[in-house]
Amino acid sequence: LELLDDRVGSRSTLITSQMPSSAWHQWLGEPTIADAIMDRLMHASHSIALKGESLRRGSSQA
């Protein structure tokens, strides 16, 4: 939360996750802190959700 407070409105922050953003609030745990973090992350954000099979599956090439 402190990191986001320092960056919001002044710097870009890129977050990547294999967990959908809809599950982040529950994962963060503490509801008050989770609300504050999610508000800062999602306000004026761009979200890209990738779909499809993993390119790693079935790959026998190293």
ZAGUFI-755327 format. One line per 10 residues: their letters; for each residue x, y, z of N, C-alpha, C. Coordinates in nm, 3 decimals. Example, Ala and Ser with C-alpha at 12.3 -4.5 7.8 and 13.67 -1.06 7.14 Angstrom:
as = 1.319 -0.569 0.780 1.230 -0.450 0.780 1.320 -0.330 0.780 | 1.285 -0.225 0.708 1.367 -0.106 0.714 1.290 0.003 0.787
// end
This chain:
lellddrvgs = 0.083 -0.119 0.000 0.000 0.000 0.000 0.088 0.126 0.000 | 0.194 0.126 0.079 0.284 0.242 0.083 0.351 0.265 -0.051 | 0.391 0.158 -0.116 0.453 0.168 -0.249 0.355 0.232 -0.347 | 0.232 0.185 -0.347 0.132 0.241 -0.439 0.101 0.386 -0.406 | 0.092 0.419 -0.277 0.067 0.558 -0.238 0.176 0.650 -0.293 | 0.300 0.603 -0.290 0.411 0.684 -0.340 0.406 0.701 -0.492 | 0.354 0.602 -0.563 0.359 0.602 -0.709 0.233 0.657 -0.775 | 0.117 0.642 -0.713 -0.009 0.677 -0.779 -0.010 0.825 -0.821 | -0.043 0.847 -0.946 -0.050 0.982 -0.999 0.082 1.041 -1.044 | 0.194 0.973 -1.014 0.322 1.030 -1.052 0.410 0.935 -1.134
rstlitsqmp = 0.386 0.804 -1.120 0.468 0.705 -1.191 0.380 0.591 -1.239 | 0.426 0.525 -1.343 0.356 0.407 -1.392 0.394 0.286 -1.310 | 0.300 0.194 -1.294 0.325 0.070 -1.223 0.269 -0.043 -1.307 | 0.352 -0.141 -1.337 0.310 -0.256 -1.416 0.304 -0.377 -1.324 | 0.190 -0.443 -1.324 0.171 -0.562 -1.242 0.127 -0.675 -1.333 | 0.194 -0.789 -1.321 0.155 -0.906 -1.397 0.120 -1.016 -1.298 | 0.024 -1.100 -1.337 -0.019 -1.206 -1.247 -0.086 -1.316 -1.327 | -0.072 -1.438 -1.280 -0.146 -1.548 -1.340 -0.283 -1.560 -1.274 | -0.304 -1.488 -1.166 -0.432 -1.487 -1.095 -0.518 -1.374 -1.153 | -0.644 -1.401 -1.183 -0.730 -1.293 -1.236 -0.747 -1.183 -1.131
ssawhqwlge = -0.757 -1.060 -1.178 -0.769 -0.947 -1.085 -0.894 -0.958 -0.998 | -0.994 -1.030 -1.041 -1.115 -1.048 -0.959 -1.086 -1.128 -0.832 | -0.975 -1.201 -0.828 -0.939 -1.282 -0.711 -0.837 -1.210 -0.621 | -0.785 -1.097 -0.663 -0.682 -1.027 -0.586 -0.731 -0.982 -0.449 | -0.852 -0.928 -0.443 -0.905 -0.874 -0.317 -0.905 -0.982 -0.209 | -0.956 -1.099 -0.242 -0.960 -1.208 -0.144 -0.818 -1.253 -0.108 | -0.729 -1.259 -0.205 -0.592 -1.302 -0.181 -0.518 -1.206 -0.089 | -0.546 -1.077 -0.102 -0.479 -0.978 -0.019 -0.517 -0.991 0.128 | -0.634 -1.046 0.156 -0.671 -1.075 0.295 -0.743 -0.960 0.363 | -0.672 -0.885 0.444 -0.730 -0.777 0.525 -0.819 -0.686 0.439
ptiadaimdr = -0.951 -0.687 0.463 -1.044 -0.614 0.376 -1.016 -0.464 0.361 | -0.981 -0.396 0.468 -0.957 -0.251 0.459 -0.835 -0.222 0.373 | -0.727 -0.295 0.395 -0.605 -0.276 0.316 -0.629 -0.319 0.171 | -0.699 -0.431 0.153 -0.729 -0.480 0.018 -0.812 -0.378 -0.059 | -0.910 -0.316 0.005 -0.990 -0.212 -0.060 -0.903 -0.096 -0.105 | -0.813 -0.052 -0.019 -0.726 0.061 -0.052 -0.632 0.026 -0.167 | -0.574 -0.093 -0.163 -0.482 -0.136 -0.269 -0.556 -0.148 -0.402 | -0.670 -0.217 -0.400 -0.746 -0.237 -0.524 -0.794 -0.105 -0.583 | -0.834 -0.012 -0.497 -0.878 0.119 -0.545 -0.764 0.190 -0.618 | -0.645 0.186 -0.561 -0.531 0.253 -0.624 -0.488 0.182 -0.752
lmhashsial = -0.496 0.049 -0.753 -0.455 -0.026 -0.871 -0.554 -0.012 -0.987 | -0.682 -0.018 -0.959 -0.780 -0.026 -1.065 -0.827 0.110 -1.116 | -0.810 0.215 -1.036 -0.851 0.347 -1.079 -0.759 0.393 -1.193 | -0.816 0.425 -1.306 -0.741 0.472 -1.423 -0.640 0.370 -1.473 | -0.672 0.241 -1.460 -0.580 0.138 -1.506 -0.622 0.081 -1.641 | -0.531 0.013 -1.704 -0.558 -0.062 -1.826 -0.535 -0.208 -1.792 | -0.628 -0.292 -1.830 -0.617 -0.433 -1.799 -0.621 -0.515 -1.928 | -0.530 -0.610 -1.938 -0.525 -0.698 -2.054 -0.532 -0.841 -2.002 | -0.635 -0.913 -2.040 -0.650 -1.053 -1.998 -0.623 -1.140 -2.120 | -0.523 -1.223 -2.109 -0.487 -1.313 -2.218 -0.567 -1.441 -2.206
kgeslrrgss = -0.607 -1.496 -2.319 -0.685 -1.619 -2.321 -0.620 -1.717 -2.417 | -0.651 -1.843 -2.399 -0.599 -1.943 -2.490 -0.506 -2.040 -2.420 | -0.462 -2.136 -2.493 -0.373 -2.238 -2.440 -0.234 -2.181 -2.417 | -0.167 -2.234 -2.319 -0.030 -2.195 -2.291 0.061 -2.243 -2.404 | 0.154 -2.159 -2.442 0.250 -2.199 -2.545 0.354 -2.296 -2.488 | 0.361 -2.308 -2.358 0.455 -2.399 -2.295 0.405 -2.544 -2.299 | 0.277 -2.562 -2.304 0.222 -2.699 -2.304 0.258 -2.770 -2.433 | 0.302 -2.893 -2.418 0.331 -2.976 -2.534 0.457 -2.939 -2.608 | 0.530 -2.843 -2.558 0.653 -2.802 -2.625 0.766 -2.896 -2.587 | 0.823 -2.960 -2.686 0.935 -3.053 -2.660 1.068 -2.986 -2.695
qa = 1.063 -2.863 -2.741 1.186 -2.792 -2.777 1.238 -2.717 -2.655 | 1.368 -2.713 -2.642 1.427 -2.642 -2.529 1.476 -2.507 -2.570
// end
